[in-house]
Amino acid sequence: MIEHLPRAVAGYDASPLNYEEAKQWLHKGNPISIIRTTEMIAAVQAALGFTLSQSDASVALKPGDEALLITLSFSVLLAWAEENIAPLPEDWRCISLRVRPPESVSMPQNELVTSVDLLSEDPV
């Protein structure tokens, strides 16, 4: 589970998930979290019912790996952190990412994409 899109050259299959699908994704396996902010950890635990611990570990995604990209707008996260106002299901922006094998990534010669800004609304 990650807060921001990885910044590595790779091909990703991205699928938007709604709140319930993201919740199911979290509970189906044993994901490793690289969420570092205590506010986001607390929001995930309260809203999605999944216990996380803070870690500064680094994770490198490999072909076949799957990740859950999650964000909340700054205003929603601030309301949670300062006023204990829980995020609503529609506040969560979730995307399932699956890393494609290198041979399935087709890019024009001499052009590489190193990152994509999928979410422009106040990333956390």
Buried (B, 14 or more C-beta within 10 A) or exposed (E): BBBBBBEEEBBBEEEEBEBEBBBEBBEEEEBEBBBEEEBBBBBBEEBBEBEBEEEEEEBEBEBEEBBBBBBBBEEBBBBBBEEEEEBEEEBBBBBBBBBBEEEEBEEEEEEEEEEEEBBEEEBB
